[in-house]
Amino acid sequence: MEPLRIEYNPRKGYQIVHRCQRCGHESRNIVLQDVAVQPDEQEAIYELMKHPKA
């Protein structure tokens, strides 16, 4: 799965959109910001917000 872009959902918050490199299926995962175990990397999220991969 390759991260493509960040989307905002009013009910779920920010989500990372991923695309399967084999079949092209896109899925979304909620961005984990303020958690103690494995939070998402803020710099990578900002980079995707600035430069989405289409």
C-alpha positions in Angstrom: 0.0 0.0 0.0 1.3 3.4 -1.0 0.2 6.6 0.8 -1.3 9.0 -1.7 -2.9 11.9 0.1 -4.6 13.2 3.3 -8.4 13.8 3.3 -10.6 15.4 5.9 -13.8 13.7 7.0 -16.0 15.8 9.3 -17.0 12.7 11.4 -13.7 10.8 11.4 -11.1 13.5 11.1 -8.0 13.3 8.9 -7.5 10.1 6.9 -4.6 8.8 4.9 -5.6 7.5 1.5 -3.6 4.4 0.4 -3.5 2.7 -3.0 -2.7 -1.0 -3.4 0.3 -1.3 -5.8 -1.0 -4.5 -7.2 -4.7 -4.0 -7.9 -5.1 -0.2 -7.5 -7.7 -0.4 -4.7 -7.8 2.7 -2.5 -8.5 2.5 1.2 -8.5 5.1 4.1 -7.0 4.9 7.6 -7.7 7.5 10.3 -4.6 9.5 11.3 -3.5 8.7 14.8 -2.2 11.9 16.4 -2.3 11.9 20.2 -1.8 8.2 21.1 1.0 6.6 23.2 1.5 3.6 21.0 2.8 4.1 17.4 1.4 7.5 16.5 1.6 8.5 12.8 4.7 10.5 11.9 3.7 14.2 11.8 6.3 15.2 9.2 5.2 12.5 6.8 1.6 13.6 7.2 2.5 17.3 6.5 4.5 16.2 3.4 1.5 14.3 2.0 -0.7 17.4 2.7 1.7 19.6 0.8 2.5 17.2 -2.0 -0.2 14.6 -2.7 0.7 11.9 -5.1 -2.6 12.0 -7.1 
